[in-house]
Amino acid sequence: MICAFMPLILSAYSSTRGLDASTALEFARALRLATRISRLSTIVSIYQASESLYNCFDKVCVIYEGKMAYYGPADQARQYFINMGYQPANRQTTADFLVAVTNPFGRIEQVNVQSIPRTATDFANYFQRSALAQLNRDDIESYRREFVGQPQRANDYIESVKAEHSQHTRQKSPYITSIPMQIKAVVVRRAQVLWGNRTAQVLQLV
């Protein structure tokens, strides 16, 4: 398959299910590399993530009964919930700890902390009052000031899209290459595959 364009957002749901720990880690590292090289945003949902796999991500979002209990840097999430009043179990990974704090029967409360949030609404309100939530709001406003309502940026983007189209492609087409060019690329690729394994092809013909 030939991709005519690179998306800005890549979403992967339960993409490591059925993989062993080492293969899942390699997959996450490949996503990380593709994200950095292609300069896109990758959203991943993973079950039972190891600590090494968890560290591959920049940010984490914790959902509690449909409400956002946390969204921010992945390396600060553990301490955030510890400061809230919960403690991880012995040798519990960060990912498991983040899941446990949203389970009333799985989380462990610190005995010396008063007024610990317990319901989904409490978690959401606690986060909205936090410095991390304010940082998110500042990032949104900064993006809007820089990119939203800027005609020159919109025109520059339109011109860049037109420049990426090949000479024989319709300008309104969502693809940057024409159908004949795509067919040619597939044929050339197949010829290269056959030539790279020409000995086996000759033996098969004989």
C-alpha positions in Angstrom: 0.0 0.0 0.0 1.2 3.5 -0.9 0.3 6.4 1.4 -0.3 9.5 -0.6 -0.1 11.7 2.4 1.1 11.6 6.0 -1.6 12.2 8.7 -1.1 14.7 11.5 -2.7 12.4 14.1 -2.1 8.7 14.5 -4.4 6.7 16.8 -3.8 3.2 18.0 -6.3 1.4 20.2 -5.2 -1.7 22.1 -2.3 -2.1 19.6 -0.1 -4.3 21.9 -2.8 -6.8 22.8 -1.4 -10.3 22.2 2.2 -9.2 22.1 4.8 -10.2 24.6 6.5 -7.5 26.7 9.6 -7.1 24.6 7.7 -7.0 21.3 5.3 -4.4 22.8 8.2 -2.3 23.8 9.7 -2.4 20.4 6.4 -1.4 18.9 6.1 1.6 21.2 9.6 2.6 20.3 8.8 2.4 16.6 5.7 4.6 17.2 7.9 7.0 19.1 10.4 7.2 16.2 7.7 7.6 13.6 6.2 10.4 15.7 9.4 12.3 16.0 10.5 11.9 12.3 7.1 12.6 10.8 6.3 15.4 13.4 2.8 14.0 14.1 0.7 13.4 17.3 0.3 9.8 18.3 -2.6 8.7 20.7 -2.2 5.2 22.1 -4.4 3.1 24.4 -2.4 0.2 25.9 -3.3 -2.4 28.5 -0.8 -3.4 31.2 2.0 -1.2 30.1 5.4 -1.9 31.5 7.5 0.9 33.0 9.8 1.0 30.0 6.9 1.1 27.6 5.2 3.9 29.7 8.4 6.0 29.5 8.1 6.1 25.7 5.3 8.6 26.0 5.3 12.4 26.7 1.9 12.8 28.1 -0.8 10.6 29.7 -4.5 11.0 30.2 -6.3 9.4 33.1 -10.1 9.0 32.6 -12.3 8.3 35.6 -16.0 7.4 34.8 -15.8 9.6 31.7 -14.2 12.6 33.5 -10.6 13.7 33.0 -8.7 13.1 36.2 -5.3 14.0 34.8 -3.8 15.1 31.6 -0.2 16.2 31.5 3.4 15.1 31.5 3.8 11.3 31.9 6.8 11.6 34.2 4.8 13.8 36.7 1.6 11.7 36.9 2.8 9.3 39.6 3.8 12.1 41.9 0.6 14.0 41.2 -1.6 11.3 42.6 0.8 10.7 45.5 0.5 14.4 46.4 -3.3 13.9 46.1 -3.2 11.4 48.8 -2.8 8.0 47.3 0.2 5.7 47.3 1.3 3.0 44.9 1.5 -0.6 46.0 4.9 -2.3 46.4 6.7 -2.5 43.1 3.6 -1.3 41.2 4.3 0.2 37.8 3.2 3.8 37.1 0.6 2.6 34.5 -0.9 0.2 37.0 -0.9 2.9 39.7 -2.8 5.3 37.4 -5.4 2.7 36.7 -5.7 1.7 40.4 -6.4 5.3 41.6 -9.6 5.3 39.6 -10.8 2.1 41.3 -12.2 2.5 44.8 -11.4 -1.1 45.6 -7.8 -1.0 44.2 -6.3 2.2 45.4 -4.4 2.8 48.6 -5.0 6.0 50.6 -2.3 7.6 52.7 -3.3 7.8 56.3 -1.9 11.2 57.0 -3.7 13.1 54.3 -7.0 14.8 54.8 -9.8 15.5 52.3 -8.7 13.1 49.6 -10.7 13.2 46.4 -12.7 10.0 46.0 -15.4 10.4 43.3 -14.9 11.1 39.6 -16.2 14.6 40.0 -13.8 15.2 42.9 -10.9 14.0 40.8 -11.9 16.3 37.9 -12.4 19.3 40.1 -9.1 18.7 41.8 -7.3 18.6 38.5 -9.0 21.7 37.1 -7.6 23.6 40.1 -4.1 22.3 39.7 -1.1 24.0 38.1 -1.0 21.4 35.3 -4.5 22.2 34.2 -3.6 25.8 34.0 -0.5 24.9 32.0 -2.8 23.1 29.5 -5.0 26.1 29.2 -2.0 28.3 28.6 -0.8 26.0 25.9 -4.2 26.1 24.2 -4.3 29.9 24.3 -0.7 30.1 23.0 -1.7 27.9 20.1 -4.7 29.9 19.3 -2.8 33.2 19.3 -0.1 31.8 17.0 -2.2 29.7 14.5 -5.9 30.5 14.7 -7.2 33.5 12.8 -4.0 34.0 10.9 -4.8 34.4 7.1 -1.2 34.4 6.1 -0.6 31.0 7.8 -3.6 29.6 6.0 -2.4 30.9 2.6 1.1 29.5 3.2 -0.4 26.1 4.0 -2.5 26.2 0.9 0.5 27.1 -1.2 2.6 24.3 0.4 -0.1 21.8 -0.4 -0.2 22.9 -4.0 3.6 22.7 -4.3 3.6 19.1 -3.0 1.3 17.9 -5.9 3.0 16.4 -8.9 2.7 18.1 -12.2 0.1 15.6 -13.6 -2.2 15.6 -10.5 -5.4 17.6 -10.2 -4.9 20.4 -7.8 -8.1 19.6 -6.0 -7.2 15.9 -5.6 -6.3 14.8 -2.0 -3.4 12.8 -3.4 -0.1 14.3 -4.3 0.6 11.8 -7.1 -1.6 10.7 -10.0 -3.0 7.2 -10.4 -0.5 6.3 -13.3 2.4 7.4 -11.0 1.1 5.2 -8.2 0.8 2.3 -10.5 4.3 2.9 -11.8 5.6 2.9 -8.3 3.9 -0.4 -7.4 5.2 -2.0 -10.6 8.7 -0.8 -10.0 8.6 -2.0 -6.4 7.4 -5.4 -7.4 10.1 -5.7 -10.0 12.7 -4.8 -7.4 11.4 -7.5 -5.1 11.5 -10.1 -7.9 15.0 -9.0 -8.9 16.2 -9.2 -5.3 15.2 -12.8 -5.1 15.9 -13.7 -8.7 17.6 -17.0 -7.9 14.5 -18.4 -6.3 12.4 -17.1 -9.2 14.6 -18.8 -11.8 14.5 -22.1 -9.9 10.8 -21.9 -9.6 10.4 -21.4 -13.4 12.7 -24.3 -14.1 
